[in-house]
Amino acid sequence: MNRRAFLKSANIAGLAIALPSATFAAEEKKATPANASSDPRTILLKDYRPRSIYKVPVTQVEKAKFPIIDMHSHPEPKTDAEINTWIKNMDEVGVEKSMVLTMTTGKPFDEINAKYSKHPDRFEVWCGLDFSGHSGPGFPESAVREITRCHEAGAKGIGEIHDKGQGLRSGKSTAPGIHPDDPRVDAIWEKAAELHMPISLHVADPIWMYQPMDEHNDGLMNAYEWRLDNQPNIVKLPGMIEILERTAARHRKTTFVACHFANLDYDLAHLGEVFERNPNLYADISARYAETAPIPRFAAQFYAKYSDRLVYGTDMGFDTRMYRITFRILESQDEHFYETNQFGYHWPLYGLGLGDEILDRVYRGNAAKLLAARSS
C-alpha cells in the first residue's frame, strides 16, 4: 500500500487540528472531500490539502535541461507494452537510461533481466543478494556464487539492498541482525569490487520515522505509516550512518551509492562530512525531493559543494508528471507550491534553482563516470 492510500484509509487517532473559522472559505469548501465534515474544527491532518494563495511564477519544465541517467528505479512495468510506455516517457522527459534495481536473484532476476535486456541502451538491470543461507556454514559463499552468476547473466550492479536498523534485506530475502559492516558479508562487498558492480545501499529511513509519533513530529503524515519508533532492538538512524561509514571505510575498492541522501536529508552538513571521509561513497537523491525542497537555499549550497557525489534518481514510478515534478524542484526558483499527491506531505516546496554545471553533473555526469569506471 502506498503512502497516499494508507493516509486516506487510516483512522489515525489524535490527528485532528483546529483551523480558524471562515479561513479560505471559498477554496476550502471546493477542496473538502465529500465525506468530510463541514466543520473546520474536525479536519484531520491526513485530509489536509492546502492550496497556495501566492500569485507567484509557476514553471513548467517539460524536459530536463540535460540528459539524465536515473540511478534509482525499479521494474514496476511488468509487460513489454508497459516497458515500451516507460521508454516513451523517458524519451519525452529526457531520461537517457535507467538503472533497474530488481532486488532479486535466481529465477525472478532472470525473468526480469530477460525483459529489460531487450533494451540495453535504455536500461541496466541490477541484481539483489541471496541471504537465504545467512545462518548456515555455506554463507557468504552461496551469496557470492549467486552474484557472480547474475553478473555473468548481465547484472551490472547490486541493489537496492536495505537495512533500516534490523538487518540486511534484498527484496524478500533477509538476514536479521546482520548489518553491512558485519564481517560475515565482507566477502560479498569484496566480490562486488572485483566484478566492478556498484552497490545501491539503503540505510535507515527518514529521521521522523524513529521519533515519537506526537504533535512535535515534523513528518508525521508519512512517519505514522512507516514508523520505526515502536520496533524493538532497532539500530536508529545515527547508528546506521556509523555502520555505513565503517562499511565504506573497510571496502575502499567497492563503490557504494547510498539511497535517498543516506537519509541525511535533514542534516546535509553531516552527509557532507561522510562524503569527505569516504571517497568511494555516492548518494542518490531519489524520493527525497519533498524533504529537501523546503530548505532551498541550504540544499542548493549543499548541491554546489558536493555536486560530484550526487546522482539523480526517482524511485517513484515512471510517469511523466513525476519526472517533471523533480525537474521543477531542481531547476526552477518557484516558491511555495504543494505536491501533496506525489509526496504525501502538507508543507510547501521551493525550487532549488541549480546552475547548469551542477545540473549536468547530477543528472548525468557523475553517473556516467561511476558506470564507466567499471570497465577501467
C-alpha positions in Angstrom: 0.0 0.0 0.0 1.4 3.4 -0.9 1.5 6.4 1.4 -1.5 8.2 -0.1 -3.7 5.1 0.0 -2.7 4.5 3.6 -3.3 8.0 4.8 -6.7 8.1 3.1 -7.9 5.0 4.7 -6.2 5.0 8.1 -8.1 6.2 11.1 -5.3 8.0 12.9 -6.4 8.9 16.4 -5.4 12.3 17.8 -4.5 13.9 14.5 -7.4 16.4 14.4 -6.4 20.0 14.0 -8.3 23.2 14.7 -8.4 25.8 12.0 -9.8 29.4 12.3 -13.4 29.7 11.1 -14.0 31.2 7.7 -10.4 31.0 6.7 -10.0 30.4 2.9 -13.7 29.6 2.8 -14.3 29.5 -0.9 -11.2 27.4 -1.8 -11.5 25.1 1.2 -15.2 24.4 0.5 -14.3 23.4 -3.0 -11.4 21.2 -1.9 -13.2 19.5 1.0 -13.8 15.8 0.4 -17.5 14.8 0.0 -17.4 12.6 3.1 -15.6 15.2 5.3 -17.4 17.3 7.9 -18.0 21.0 7.0 -16.8 22.0 10.5 -13.2 23.1 10.2 -12.5 22.0 13.8 -12.9 18.4 12.7 -10.5 18.4 9.8 -8.0 15.6 10.1 -4.3 16.1 9.3 -4.4 13.2 6.9 -7.1 15.1 4.9 -5.4 18.5 4.9 -4.7 19.6 1.4 -3.7 23.3 1.4 -3.6 25.4 -1.8 -1.1 28.1 -2.2 -2.6 31.6 -2.1 0.5 33.3 -3.5 0.5 34.8 -7.0 4.0 33.8 -8.0 5.6 32.3 -11.1 4.8 28.7 -11.9 7.5 27.0 -14.0 6.6 24.1 -16.3 9.7 22.0 -17.0 8.6 19.6 -19.8 12.1 18.2 -20.4 15.2 18.1 -18.2 17.8 20.7 -19.2 20.4 17.9 -19.7 20.2 14.2 -20.5 19.6 12.0 -17.4 20.8 8.7 -16.1 18.3 7.6 -13.4 20.3 5.7 -10.8 17.3 4.5 -8.8 14.3 2.9 -10.4 12.5 -0.4 -10.1 10.9 -2.9 -12.5 7.4 -1.7 -12.0 6.4 -2.2 -15.6 5.9 -5.9 -16.0 4.9 -6.4 -19.6 6.6 -5.5 -22.9 3.9 -2.9 -23.5 4.4 -1.3 -20.1 8.2 -1.2 -20.7 7.6 0.4 -24.1 5.5 3.0 -22.3 8.3 3.7 -19.9 10.7 4.2 -22.8 8.3 6.6 -24.4 8.0 8.5 -21.2 11.8 8.6 -20.8 12.1 10.0 -24.3 9.5 12.6 -23.6 11.2 14.0 -20.5 14.9 13.4 -21.4 15.9 10.3 -19.5 18.6 8.6 -21.4 18.9 5.5 -19.2 17.5 3.9 -16.0 19.1 1.6 -13.5 16.5 -1.1 -12.8 17.1 -2.2 -9.2 15.5 -5.6 -9.1 16.4 -6.6 -5.5 16.2 -10.2 -6.7 18.3 -13.2 -7.5 17.7 -16.6 -9.1 14.7 -17.2 -11.4 13.0 -13.8 -10.5 16.1 -11.9 -11.6 16.4 -14.0 -14.7 12.8 -13.3 -15.7 13.2 -9.5 -15.2 16.5 -9.4 -16.9 15.1 -11.2 -19.9 12.5 -8.5 -20.4 14.7 -5.4 -19.8 17.8 -6.7 -21.5 15.9 -6.3 -24.8 16.7 -2.6 -24.4 20.4 -2.4 -23.4 20.7 1.2 -24.4 17.9 2.3 -22.1 18.1 0.0 -19.0 20.7 -1.6 -16.8 19.5 -4.4 -14.7 21.0 -4.8 -11.2 20.6 -8.0 -9.1 19.9 -8.4 -5.4 21.6 -10.6 -2.8 20.6 -14.1 -1.7 20.5 -14.2 2.1 18.7 -17.4 2.4 21.7 -19.3 3.8 22.8 -16.5 6.1 22.6 -18.7 9.3 24.4 -21.7 7.8 28.0 -22.6 7.2 27.9 -22.1 3.5 27.3 -18.3 3.8 28.5 -15.9 2.4 30.0 -18.2 -0.3 26.5 -19.0 -1.6 25.7 -15.3 -2.0 29.0 -14.7 -3.7 28.3 -17.5 -6.2 24.9 -16.1 -7.0 26.0 -12.5 -7.7 28.7 -14.0 -9.9 26.1 -15.9 -11.8 23.9 -12.9 -12.1 26.8 -10.8 -13.3 27.6 -13.3 -16.0 23.9 -13.2 -17.0 24.1 -9.4 -17.4 23.7 -7.8 -14.0 25.7 -4.5 -13.9 25.3 -3.7 -10.2 23.7 -4.8 -6.9 20.7 -3.3 -5.3 18.7 -2.0 -3.8 19.9 -3.5 -0.5 18.1 -2.3 2.6 18.9 -2.1 6.2 16.5 0.1 8.2 18.1 -0.9 11.5 17.1 -4.6 11.9 19.4 -6.2 9.4 20.0 -6.6 5.7 17.2 -7.2 3.2 17.1 -7.7 -0.5 13.5 -8.0 -1.7 12.1 -10.9 0.3 15.5 -12.3 1.3 16.5 -11.2 4.7 19.4 -11.5 7.1 18.1 -10.3 10.5 20.8 -8.9 12.8 23.4 -8.8 10.0 24.3 -5.2 9.1 26.5 -4.0 6.2 29.6 -3.8 8.4 29.3 -7.4 9.7 32.4 -9.5 8.8 30.0 -12.2 7.5 29.2 -10.1 4.4 32.8 -8.8 3.8 33.3 -11.3 1.0 30.2 -10.1 -0.8 31.3 -6.4 -0.9 34.8 -7.5 -1.9 33.4 -9.7 -4.8 31.3 -6.7 -5.9 34.5 -4.7 -6.2 36.2 -7.5 -8.1 33.3 -7.6 -10.6 33.1 -3.8 -10.8 29.5 -3.9 -9.6 28.4 -0.7 -7.7 26.1 -1.4 -4.7 22.9 0.6 -4.2 22.6 0.6 -0.4 19.6 1.9 1.5 20.4 2.6 5.2 17.9 3.8 7.7 14.8 5.8 6.9 13.8 9.5 7.4 14.5 10.7 10.9 10.9 11.2 11.9 10.2 7.5 11.4 12.3 6.9 14.6 10.9 9.9 16.5 7.8 9.8 18.8 4.5 9.9 16.9 3.3 13.1 18.6 2.5 16.8 17.9 6.2 17.7 17.5 6.9 15.2 14.7 7.6 17.3 11.6 6.9 14.5 9.2 4.0 12.9 11.0 1.8 12.4 7.9 4.4 9.9 6.4 6.1 8.9 9.7 3.0 7.2 11.0 2.7 4.9 8.1 6.4 3.9 8.1 7.0 4.3 11.8 10.1 2.6 13.3 9.9 4.2 16.7 8.0 1.2 18.1 10.3 -1.5 16.8 12.4 -3.4 19.4 16.2 -3.9 19.1 16.5 -1.5 16.1 19.6 0.5 15.2 18.4 4.0 14.8 19.4 6.4 12.1 22.7 7.8 13.6 23.9 4.2 14.3 23.1 3.2 10.7 25.2 6.1 9.4 28.1 4.9 11.5 27.6 1.4 10.1 27.6 2.8 6.5 30.8 4.7 7.2 32.5 1.6 8.7 31.4 -0.4 5.6 32.7 2.1 3.1 36.0 2.5 5.0 36.6 -1.2 5.2 35.9 -1.7 1.5 37.6 1.2 -0.3 37.7 -0.6 -3.7 33.9 -1.1 -3.6 31.6 1.7 -4.8 28.5 2.4 -2.7 25.6 4.5 -3.7 23.7 5.5 -0.6 20.0 5.8 -1.5 18.0 8.9 -0.6 20.9 11.1 0.6 21.7 8.2 3.0 18.5 9.6 4.8 20.6 12.5 6.0 18.4 14.9 4.0 17.5 16.5 7.4 21.3 17.0 8.2 23.1 17.6 4.9 26.1 19.0 6.7 26.6 15.6 8.3 26.3 13.9 4.9 29.0 16.3 3.6 31.3 15.1 6.4 30.6 11.5 5.5 31.4 12.2 1.8 34.7 13.8 2.8 35.8 10.8 4.8 34.7 8.2 2.2 35.7 8.8 -1.4 34.1 5.6 -2.6 30.6 6.7 -1.5 28.0 8.5 -3.6 24.4 9.3 -2.8 21.3 9.2 -5.0 18.7 11.9 -4.5 15.7 9.7 -5.2 12.4 10.1 -3.3 13.8 12.9 -1.1 12.7 15.8 -3.2 10.0 16.8 -0.8 12.4 16.5 2.1 15.0 18.9 0.7 12.7 21.4 -1.2 11.5 23.1 2.0 15.2 24.3 2.6 16.1 25.5 -0.9 19.0 27.8 -0.1 20.8 25.4 2.2 20.1 22.5 -0.1 21.3 24.4 -3.1 24.5 25.2 -1.3 25.0 21.5 -0.5 24.4 20.6 -4.1 27.0 23.1 -5.2 29.7 21.9 -2.7 29.1 18.2 -3.3 27.9 18.2 -6.9 30.5 15.5 -7.8 29.0 13.0 -5.3 25.3 13.2 -6.0 23.4 11.2 -8.7 19.8 11.6 -9.9 17.2 9.0 -9.1 13.5 8.7 -8.9 12.1 5.6 -7.1 8.6 7.0 -7.7 7.3 5.2 -10.7 7.8 6.1 -14.3 5.0 8.6 -15.3 6.0 11.9 -17.0 4.3 14.0 -14.3 6.6 12.5 -11.6 9.7 13.3 -13.6 8.6 16.8 -14.3 8.0 17.5 -10.6 11.6 16.6 -9.9 12.8 18.9 -12.7 10.7 21.8 -11.3 12.3 21.3 -7.8 15.9 21.0 -9.2 15.8 23.6 -12.0 13.3 26.3 -11.1 13.2 29.0 -8.5 9.5 28.6 -7.9 8.2 29.4 -4.4 5.6 28.0 -2.0 4.0 25.2 -4.1 2.5 21.9 -3.0 2.8 18.4 -4.4 0.8 16.6 -1.7 -0.5 13.9 -4.0 3.0 13.0 -5.1 4.8 13.1 -1.8 2.1 13.0 1.0 3.5 15.9 3.0 1.5 19.1 3.9 4.4 21.5 3.7 5.2 23.9 0.8 8.1 23.2 -1.6 10.5 25.6 -3.2 12.7 25.2 -6.3 16.4 24.9 -5.8 17.4 26.8 -8.9 20.6 24.8 -9.5 23.1 26.1 -12.0 23.9 24.4 -15.3 27.2 22.8 -14.2 25.6 21.3 -11.1 22.6 20.0 -13.0 24.8 18.4 -15.7 26.8 16.5 -13.1 23.8 15.4 -11.0 21.6 14.5 -14.0 24.2 12.5 -15.9 27.9 13.3 -15.5 28.5 11.7 -12.1 26.6 8.5 -13.0 28.4 8.2 -16.3 31.8 8.4 -14.6 30.7 5.9 -12.0 29.4 3.5 -14.5 32.4 3.9 -16.9 34.8 3.1 -14.0 33.5 -0.5 -14.0 35.5 -1.2 -17.1 38.7 0.5 -16.1 
